[in-house]
Amino acid sequence: MDLGELKRQVAASVHDPHMQTISEALIEQFIDESIDDLKSKGWLLPLEEDVSITLAANTYRYVVPPGFAYIRSLYMEDTDGDFSIPIPYHNWKPRYDMVTLPVFESFGFEYQNSEQALGDAAARTRVSQQFRLPFADHVKRVSLPLRKEGSPSDNLALTIQTDSSGSPSGTNVSAGAATAVDGSGLKTVLTDPDSWTNFDFETAAGAVLSADTFYHLVLARSAAVDADAYYAWGIDVDGSYIGGAMALHNGTSWQTATGSDALFRLHSPTRATAVIRFNKRFWSPMGYIGRNIKIVGQRRPPKYTKDSDTVMDGFIGYLRERSVTKALFYMATVPIDGSDPDLLNRQLAVINQRMVLANARANEAERMLASHPAEFRVKPNSRNVPGR
């Protein structure tokens, strides 16, 4: 069934097949609201979606398939081409050969939806991004998505500072000052792949970080603020990063930019092993290079924008019942004419009938939701949910 057919069924169920009392746009809104109701209850599609990827050399993070809310299991391909080898949960991390400066912590380009100016005004003399690692490590390089505005000719300096009540303390960690970068060499747009700029730390071991400790990446320019020549750092304004928040320095104090996070990558010195935590967009299995991995899990109910969009099986009935309920309640609140007592009584009778039907359809929708297998709902303590 596609979206257009679902809308026609909803309209027919409320005796408005030509969508004259309730517009097509309003019915589509009721369907969207019904999908939001499902998401708020932790409801996932009652069918297991599976996709497969191929493990590649020097690749340590793989994008979680779009829309996946719960990864139930991972299976590795055997020599016969069958996915018969389950990957235990504790092996959902990488095993790889020695490489140079692997990325071990990333809040990357796929999150970017805005930018933060730096050095254009007194309110933004410095910008910082808080982060925390679940393990101790060394940072040899930090990569940031940066661009220039105008023609700045000064340098950019990056430090890793300790935390003081949620803000940068002003004290660098051991070997925590990176080599300055010439700002004039930056790209002019953040969409350029080369806009990711590397800041390298001078010592062989790099900056030393402890486990489960808050730190801050602090970026500053060497020249005075200039509204015509400054820099911008790619950010996310949806609050997606769970390890900390961005902050701005106004020359006197730090101000947290609630809901905003600056993008970054942390690179380790050459190492043979690493632990990469499961986060919102990435997962990392242990397997063999060249083998295929099959991902099995459930997806959140998607929203539909075109009449030709296929409504996935498993929640068509709920969407129809819930949308009909919303439509009936809407029709029951349509203004009535009280000038004619007989007409008023007839209208009130129709309204009462619609309310009875609306409550019945609401109960049916809730019954369908209650019968949905609990195993397809996100468990509050599950570690297989992206973001936990």
C-alpha positions in Angstrom: 0.0 0.0 0.0 1.2 3.5 -0.8 0.6 6.8 1.0 -2.0 7.9 -1.5 -4.1 4.7 -0.9 -3.8 5.1 2.9 -5.1 8.6 2.7 -8.0 7.5 0.6 -8.8 4.8 3.1 -8.8 7.2 6.0 -11.1 9.6 4.1 -13.5 6.8 3.2 -13.6 5.7 6.9 -14.9 9.1 8.0 -17.4 9.2 5.1 -15.5 11.9 3.3 -14.1 10.1 0.3 -13.7 13.3 -1.8 -11.8 15.0 1.1 -14.2 18.0 1.2 -14.7 18.2 5.0 -11.1 17.2 5.8 -8.4 18.2 3.2 -5.8 15.9 1.9 -3.1 17.9 3.6 -4.9 17.6 6.9 -5.2 13.8 6.5 -1.5 13.6 5.7 -0.8 15.6 8.9 -2.9 13.1 10.9 -0.8 10.3 9.5 2.5 12.1 10.4 1.1 12.7 13.9 0.3 9.0 14.2 3.8 8.1 13.3 5.2 10.5 15.9 2.9 8.8 18.4 4.5 5.5 17.6 8.0 6.8 18.0 7.2 8.4 21.3 6.2 4.9 22.6 9.4 3.3 21.4 7.6 1.3 18.7 9.7 -0.3 16.0 8.7 -2.0 12.8 7.6 -5.6 13.5 9.9 -7.1 10.9 13.6 -7.5 10.9 15.4 -5.5 8.3 18.8 -6.8 7.2 21.6 -5.3 5.1 25.2 -6.4 4.6 28.5 -4.6 4.3 32.0 -5.8 3.4 34.8 -5.4 5.9 37.6 -3.3 4.3 41.2 -2.8 5.1 42.0 0.3 7.2 38.3 0.9 7.8 37.4 0.9 11.5 34.0 2.5 11.5 30.9 1.6 9.4 27.8 3.7 9.1 24.8 2.2 10.9 22.1 1.6 8.1 19.7 4.5 7.7 16.8 4.4 10.1 18.1 1.5 12.3 17.0 2.0 15.9 18.0 -1.4 17.2 20.8 -3.7 16.0 19.8 -7.2 17.2 22.7 -9.2 15.8 25.6 -9.3 13.5 26.5 -12.4 11.4 29.8 -12.9 9.5 29.9 -14.7 6.2 31.4 -18.2 6.2 33.5 -19.8 3.4 30.3 -21.1 1.7 28.9 -17.6 1.5 26.3 -18.1 4.2 25.8 -15.8 7.1 26.2 -18.6 9.7 28.8 -17.1 12.1 27.3 -14.9 14.8 29.5 -12.1 16.1 29.3 -11.9 20.0 28.4 -8.5 21.4 31.8 -8.1 23.1 33.4 -8.4 19.6 31.6 -5.4 18.2 34.9 -3.6 18.0 37.6 -3.6 15.4 40.7 -5.8 14.9 43.1 -4.3 12.5 46.8 -4.1 11.4 49.2 -1.4 12.3 48.3 1.8 10.6 49.4 5.4 10.8 47.3 7.8 13.0 43.9 5.8 12.9 40.8 7.8 13.9 39.6 6.5 17.3 37.1 9.2 18.2 35.0 11.1 15.7 32.1 13.5 15.4 32.2 13.7 11.7 31.0 15.4 8.5 27.7 13.6 8.3 26.5 15.6 11.3 27.3 19.0 9.9 24.3 21.3 9.4 25.7 24.7 10.3 28.9 26.6 11.2 30.3 28.7 14.0 32.2 31.9 13.3 35.5 32.4 15.1 37.4 35.6 15.6 34.9 37.8 13.8 33.7 39.7 17.0 34.6 40.1 20.6 31.9 37.6 21.6 33.8 34.9 19.7 37.5 35.2 20.4 37.8 31.5 21.0 35.6 28.4 20.4 35.8 25.1 22.3 34.3 21.7 22.1 34.1 19.5 25.2 34.6 15.7 24.8 35.2 12.6 26.9 36.7 9.2 26.1 35.7 5.9 27.7 39.4 4.8 27.7 42.8 6.3 28.2 44.7 7.2 25.0 47.1 9.6 23.3 46.2 12.1 20.6 48.7 12.8 17.9 46.5 14.7 15.6 43.1 16.5 15.7 41.2 17.2 12.5 38.6 20.0 12.3 36.3 21.2 9.4 37.4 24.8 9.0 37.0 27.5 6.4 38.1 31.2 6.0 35.9 34.2 5.4 37.6 37.0 3.5 41.5 37.0 3.6 42.8 36.3 7.1 46.6 36.0 7.3 47.1 35.0 10.9 47.5 31.5 12.4 45.1 29.2 14.2 46.1 27.6 17.4 44.6 24.4 18.9 45.1 23.2 22.5 43.5 20.4 24.5 42.7 21.7 27.9 41.4 20.2 31.1 37.9 20.9 32.4 36.9 23.3 35.1 33.2 23.2 36.0 32.2 22.4 32.4 34.4 25.0 30.7 38.0 25.0 29.5 40.4 25.5 32.5 43.1 27.4 30.6 45.5 24.6 31.5 46.7 22.3 28.7 47.0 18.6 29.1 50.5 17.1 28.9 51.9 17.9 25.4 48.5 19.4 24.6 49.5 22.3 22.3 49.4 21.5 18.6 51.5 23.2 15.9 49.8 26.3 14.6 48.1 26.3 11.2 48.4 29.1 8.7 44.8 30.4 8.3 45.4 31.8 4.9 45.7 28.3 3.4 42.2 27.2 4.5 39.4 26.5 2.0 36.5 29.0 1.6 33.7 26.4 1.9 33.1 23.6 4.4 31.7 21.3 1.7 35.1 20.9 0.3 36.6 17.6 1.5 39.9 19.3 2.1 38.3 21.7 4.5 39.2 19.2 7.3 42.4 20.7 8.7 45.0 18.8 10.6 46.5 20.0 13.9 49.5 17.8 14.9 51.1 17.6 18.3 54.8 17.8 18.4 55.8 14.9 20.7 55.9 11.4 19.4 53.3 10.2 21.9 51.0 13.1 21.4 48.7 14.6 24.0 48.0 12.3 27.0 44.3 11.7 27.9 42.8 9.8 30.8 39.7 7.6 30.7 36.2 9.0 31.5 37.5 12.5 31.9 36.2 15.7 30.3 38.5 17.7 28.1 38.1 20.6 25.7 39.4 21.3 22.2 40.1 25.0 22.2 40.6 26.9 19.0 41.9 30.5 18.8 43.3 32.9 16.2 46.5 34.8 16.7 45.3 38.1 15.3 42.7 40.5 16.7 39.0 40.0 15.8 38.1 41.1 12.3 34.5 41.2 10.9 35.8 41.0 7.4 38.5 38.3 7.8 37.7 35.5 10.1 37.2 31.7 10.4 34.3 29.3 10.7 34.1 25.8 12.3 31.6 23.2 11.0 29.0 22.3 13.7 25.9 20.4 14.4 23.0 22.3 16.0 20.8 19.3 16.9 22.7 18.3 20.1 23.7 15.0 18.6 27.1 14.6 20.3 26.7 13.1 23.8 30.2 13.6 25.0 30.0 17.4 25.7 29.0 20.8 24.3 30.5 23.7 22.3 31.3 27.0 24.1 32.3 30.5 23.1 34.7 32.8 24.8 33.9 36.6 24.8 37.3 37.7 26.0 36.3 37.4 29.7 34.4 34.1 30.2 33.1 31.0 28.5 29.5 30.7 27.4 28.0 27.3 26.6 26.3 27.1 23.3 23.5 24.7 24.4 22.4 22.2 21.7 25.4 22.9 19.5 28.5 20.7 19.0 31.6 21.4 16.9 32.8 18.6 14.6 36.2 16.9 15.2 38.3 13.8 14.7 40.9 12.5 17.1 43.8 10.5 15.7 46.0 8.1 17.8 49.7 7.5 17.3 50.5 4.2 15.5 48.9 1.4 17.5 47.8 -2.2 17.0 44.5 -2.2 18.9 41.9 0.3 19.8 38.5 0.4 21.5 35.8 2.3 19.5 32.6 2.9 21.3 29.2 2.3 19.7 27.6 5.7 18.9 24.8 7.3 17.0 26.0 6.6 13.5 28.8 4.1 13.7 29.5 0.6 14.7 32.7 -1.4 14.6 32.7 -5.3 14.4 35.6 -7.6 14.8 35.9 -9.7 11.7 38.1 -10.7 8.7 39.0 -8.2 6.0 37.0 -9.0 2.8 34.3 -10.9 4.6 30.7 -9.7 4.5 28.8 -8.8 7.7 25.0 -9.0 7.8 23.3 -6.6 10.2 19.9 -7.6 11.6 17.7 -5.2 13.5 14.6 -3.0 13.5 13.8 0.4 12.1 11.8 3.3 13.4 8.6 4.0 11.5 9.5 6.4 8.7 7.5 9.4 7.5 6.2 9.6 3.9 6.2 12.6 1.7 4.9 11.4 -1.7 1.6 9.5 -2.5 3.7 6.9 -4.3 5.8 6.2 -1.2 5.2 2.6 0.0 3.9 2.3 3.5 5.8 -0.6 5.1 3.9 -3.6 6.3 3.5 -4.1 10.0 1.9 -0.8 11.0 -0.5 0.1 8.2 -3.5 -1.0 10.4 -2.3 1.1 13.3 -1.7 4.2 11.2 -5.2 3.9 9.6 -7.0 3.5 12.9 -5.0 6.3 14.6 -5.5 8.7 11.7 -9.2 7.9 11.5 -9.4 8.7 15.2 -7.8 12.0 14.8 -10.0 12.8 11.8 -13.2 11.9 13.7 -12.2 14.1 16.6 -11.5 16.9 14.2 -14.9 16.6 12.5 -16.6 16.5 15.9 -15.3 19.9 16.7 -16.4 21.6 13.4 -18.5 24.7 14.3 -22.3 24.2 14.2 -25.3 26.4 13.5 -27.4 27.0 16.7 -30.0 29.3 15.1 -32.3 26.3 14.2 -33.1 24.1 17.2 -34.0 21.1 15.0 -30.8 21.5 13.0 -28.9 21.9 16.2 -30.2 18.6 17.6 -29.3 16.8 14.4 -25.9 18.2 14.4 -25.3 17.3 18.1 -26.5 13.8 17.3 -23.9 13.5 14.5 -21.2 14.9 16.7 -22.1 12.4 19.5 -22.0 9.6 17.0 -18.6 10.7 15.7 -17.2 10.9 19.3 -18.4 7.4 20.0 -16.8 6.1 16.8 -13.6 8.1 17.5 -13.2 6.5 20.9 -13.9 3.1 19.5 -11.2 3.6 16.8 -8.8 5.0 19.4 -9.3 1.9 21.6 -8.7 -0.3 18.6 -5.4 1.5 17.8 -4.2 1.2 21.3 -5.1 -2.5 21.3 -3.1 -3.0 18.2 -0.2 -1.2 19.8 -0.4 -3.2 23.0 -0.3 -6.5 21.0 2.9 -5.4 19.2 5.7 -7.8 20.4 7.7 -6.2 23.2 10.9 -7.6 21.7 10.6 -5.0 18.9 10.6 -2.1 21.3 13.7 -0.4 22.4 14.8 -1.8 25.8 15.7 1.1 28.2 19.0 -0.5 29.2 20.0 -1.9 25.8 23.5 -1.2 24.6 22.5 -2.2 21.0 20.7 1.0 20.4 22.7 3.7 18.5 23.6 6.5 20.9 24.0 4.4 24.0 
